[in-house]
Amino acid sequence: MRNSPKIYTAFAAIMLAVLAVVEPVTAHLSFAFGATGLIQGTEIEFSDLQVSKGGVSVKLSNVSQTDVKVSLGVTFHDAAGNEVGHSLFGLREIQAGRTVDISANHLTGKWRDCREAPRAEWRKMTYEYLY
């Protein structure tokens, strides 16, 4: 029995439909860790977290009603929970309601491993209100 060209056409159409759904999902997963969120124990939100060969870039927003002095660290972990790299953000003042952009911050470890890490963990080192 000979297969009909209609079967092959239908199969090709189904595969294209599946790829149309899968591709955007996988593109969204290029950063496994969260690229936005609130840093625990602070009133600092981070957004646009990106890791590249040049280092770590992020926006830090002070959502409190008071100016703060803050230093932070972010650690990247592999699937087994092992640290694959980290970046430290030195002491800085952020006025209430303001955002600071940080780019090319030093990164330890292999940048690709950090970029593909399934988990990033923020920690505050200094967090003080300025009156």
N, C-alpha and C positions, 0 to 999 in steps of 0.2 A: 504494500500500500504506500502510495506516495503522499508526502505531507503537502498540504496546500500552502501557497504563498500567503494566504490570509492569516494562517496560524502564526507565521513568522512576523508578519506585520503587527498583529495583535500583541505578540510577545514583546516586540521592540517598543511599542507604545506604552505598555505596562512598565517596562524597565526605565523608560524616560520619565514617566510619572514618579516612580520611586526615587530616581536620582534628583528630581526637582524638589522633593521633600527632604531627602537626606542631606544634600549639599549645604543648604542654609543652616541646618542643625549642627553639622560638623564645623562649619565656619564659626558659629557662635561658641563652640567649645574650644577654640584655640587657646583660651586662658581657662584652665580648669578651676582655678581659685576665683573667689569673688573679686571683681574689679571695683566694687563699691560697698560701702557699709559704714557703720559706726564703730569707732575704736573703743573697746570695752574699758570702762573706768574713766572715760573722758567724755567731753562734749565736742569731740572732733570727728567729723565725717571725712572719709577718704573716698575719692572717686578717680576714675580714669587711671587705675593702677596698671602700669605697663612695664614689662621687662624686655630689654633689648641688649644688644652687644655693648651699647653705650652706657648701660646702667639701668637704674629704676627711676621711673617718672610717675608722679602722683599729684593730685590736687588735694590739699588739706583745708577743710572749712571749719571754722569755729562757729558752732551753732548756739553757743551760750550767749548770755547777755553781758558777759564780762570778758575783758581781755585776758589772755592766758599766756603763760610761758610753758613750752612743751618740748620734750625730746622723745623720739619714738624709735622703735625698731620693728622690722618685719622679717619674719623667718619663713622660708619656703621648705615644705616637707614633701617627700616622695610618698608613694602609696603605702609603704611599710612604716611610715611615720618618722623616717630618718631625715635629719636636716640636710638639705642639698645646697643651701646658701642663705645669706641674710644681707640686709642693708640697714644701716643706722642713719637716722635723721637727726642732726645736731640741734642743740638748744636754739629755739627761736621764739619770738613773741608773735602771736596772731591776735589781732584786734577782734572784738566781738562782731560777729556777722561777716567777717572777711574770709577770703580764700587766698591761699598761697599756692603757687605752682612750683613744683620741684622737678627738675629734670636732670638726667645723667648722674644720679646719686650712685656712689660706689656700691658695687655688689660683690660679695664673696661667692665663690663657687662658680660652676659653669652656668652661663646665662641661659642656655637652652633648657637645661634641667630645671632651673628656677621658673622660666616662662611656662613650662609644661607641668609644673608641680600641681598636684590635685588639691593642695591645701597651703594657704598662707596664713600665718598667725601674727597678729599685731600685738605689741606690748608697749605700755607707757613706761618711760624711764623717769621723766620729770613731767609733772603736771601741776602748775600753780596758778591760782587766780591772781591777777594784777589789779590792785585797787588804786 
